Amino acid sequence: MEKRHRLLQKQLEAAIREETRLLSPKAPGRLEQAVQKVEGKFPQGVVSALQKAFELGFEKVFASGTGVIEWTIRPEKSRDTAQRAAAPLKTGRVKAGLRGIERQAKKRIRGNRALTAAEGATLGLLGIGLPDIPIFVGMLLKTVYEVAVAYGFPYEPEEERLYILQLLCAALAGDGRMYSARADRTAFRIENGEPPGGELDTWITTASQQLCMRLLAVKAVQGLPLVGAVGGGFNWAVLGRTGRLARVKYRKRMLSRMLRVVQN
């Protein structure tokens, strides 16, 4: 039991280090420098309309789109696959179990990124039309949902939706550490049966703001040398970063849960 505890603790510390690397602010690259030059110069009417469109996208997916997303996820089959991948954990083979789960999560992320690339004509070079936004929001949520399932967590309860929105904010923000810490507090409360705190509508607005400003900034600079090429694949890049952070956050939650079981 003590050996298992040490191994789990070591894996948790490795996940925390990976999360720190993902969220550590980096020196601005060419794209970021260009974005900084145009920040605050967007017409307020455009910003408001696009942010509202993202808010409606989240609301639509949460209210009526889950069934469509679940049709593509096939949650029962995905949960069965996840349980088989995690089976070695039950016999004490922690590393083998974690590798199996990681393979499933990465496979799902790769599949969604490939689908996003194939549907590039929908968003074009970020010439986003308002009707397309629910598609983009749906792909982001689908990616997180599938990672959650791979690690044995639900995505349907409202408190889990709060967690997912906070995770999205952490992935999208220039410095996501504050949002990441808030997501950790929400996860702690969920695990302890406490109200998570925060309102779903508030976090829908916050996540929409992050998406709105990210996409508008790239749209504003897409005509500059080298920057336009980056902008063309921005939706693909955002989905990849979201998937990587989701994988680390859910791995942390799973390992923390397993440590509590071992300690008790």
Residue pairs with C-beta under 8 A, 6 or more apart in sequence:
1 262
4 92
4 94
4 262
5 259
5 262
5 263
7 94
7 95
8 94
8 255
8 258
8 259
8 262
9 259
11 94
11 95
11 98
11 255
12 252
12 255
12 256
12 259
15 248
15 251
15 252
15 255
16 252
18 248
19 180
19 245
19 248
19 249
19 252
22 241
22 244
22 245
22 248
23 170
23 175
23 176
23 177
23 180
23 245
25 174
25 175
28 36
30 226
30 227
31 218
31 221
31 227
31 230
32 174
34 221
34 224
34 227
35 217
35 218
35 220
35 221
37 221
38 217
38 220
38 221
39 217
41 220
42 216
42 220
46 216
47 212
47 213
47 216
49 130
50 128
50 130
50 133
50 212
50 215
50 216
51 205
51 208
51 209
51 212
52 208
53 130
53 133
54 133
54 137
54 207
54 208
54 211
54 212
55 204
55 205
55 208
56 133
56 134
57 133
57 134
57 136
57 137
57 138
57 208
58 137
58 165
58 204
58 207
58 208
59 204
60 134
60 137
61 69
61 134
61 137
61 138
61 141
62 161
62 200
62 204
65 134
65 138
66 156
68 138
69 138
69 141
69 142
69 145
72 142
73 142
73 145
73 146
73 149
75 149
78 146
78 149
78 150
79 149
81 104
82 101
82 104
82 149
82 150
82 151
82 152
83 152
84 100
85 97
85 100
85 101
85 103
85 104
85 150
86 97
86 100
86 101
86 152
87 97
87 100
88 94
88 96
88 97
88 100
89 97
89 98
89 258
90 97
98 251
101 150
101 151
101 251
101 254
102 247
102 251
104 150
105 146
105 147
105 150
105 151
105 243
105 247
105 250
106 247
108 143
108 146
108 147
108 150
108 243
109 143
109 146
109 147
109 239
109 240
109 243
109 244
109 247
112 139
112 142
112 143
112 146
112 239
112 243
113 236
113 239
113 240
113 243
115 139
116 139
116 235
116 236
116 239
117 233
117 236
119 135
120 232
120 233
120 235
120 236
122 132
122 135
122 136
123 132
123 136
123 235
125 222
125 228
125 231
125 232
126 215
126 218
126 219
126 222
126 231
126 232
126 234
126 235
127 219
128 136
128 215
128 219
136 235
137 211
139 235
139 239
140 168
140 238
140 239
140 242
141 164
143 239
143 242
143 243
143 246
144 155
144 164
144 167
144 168
144 242
144 243
144 246
145 155
145 164
147 243
147 246
147 247
147 250
148 154
148 155
148 160
148 164
148 246
148 250
149 155
150 250
151 250
151 251
151 253
151 254
152 254
153 160
153 250
153 253
153 254
154 160
155 161
155 164
158 200
159 186
159 189
159 190
159 195
159 196
160 190
161 200
162 186
162 196
162 198
162 200
162 203
163 183
163 186
163 187
163 190
163 196
165 200
165 203
165 204
165 206
165 207
166 179
166 180
166 182
166 183
166 186
166 198
166 203
167 179
167 180
167 183
167 242
167 245
167 246
167 249
168 207
168 210
168 211
168 242
169 176
169 179
169 203
169 206
169 207
169 210
170 176
170 177
170 179
170 180
170 183
170 245
170 249
171 238
171 241
171 242
171 245
171 246
172 207
172 210
172 211
172 214
172 238
172 242
173 179
173 210
176 245
180 245
180 249
182 198
183 249
184 252
185 197
186 196
186 197
186 198
187 249
187 253
187 256
189 195
189 196
189 197
190 196
191 253
191 256
191 257
191 260
214 234
214 238
215 234
218 227
218 230
218 231
218 234
219 231
221 227
221 231
222 228
222 231
222 232
230 237
